[in-house]
Amino acid sequence: MPGANKLFQIARHFNTSIDYLLGLTDDPRPVNQILKELSAEKVDAPKELTLENLQARLDKLEASLKAQGIKI
């Protein structure tokens, strides 16, 4: 098993994540790319912050992550 530094170098070379190299995820995208794509999604801010609105937003986020194959 290669050390952490070597895994980092391999992941950078292949533009993937260490988690993908280790078989911890099926998503080969680097974590920073996933976060960038998620932050670029348009999020409609509710007019009033309630538990129902918050739960709906969390459900939407969970569905989006699952659709992308991200295990949560």
NORMOWO-V450439 format. One record per pair of residues at least 4 apart in sequence whose C-alpha atoms are under 6 Angstrom apart, sorted by the first residue. I is the first residue (numbers start at 1). GAP is how many residues later the second one is. If there is no record, write none. Layout:
<<I GAP> <I GAP>>
This chain:
<<2 4> <11 4> <11 5> <11 6> <11 7> <16 12> <16 13> <16 14> <17 13> <19 5> <19 6> <20 4> <20 5> <20 8> <65 5> <66 4>>
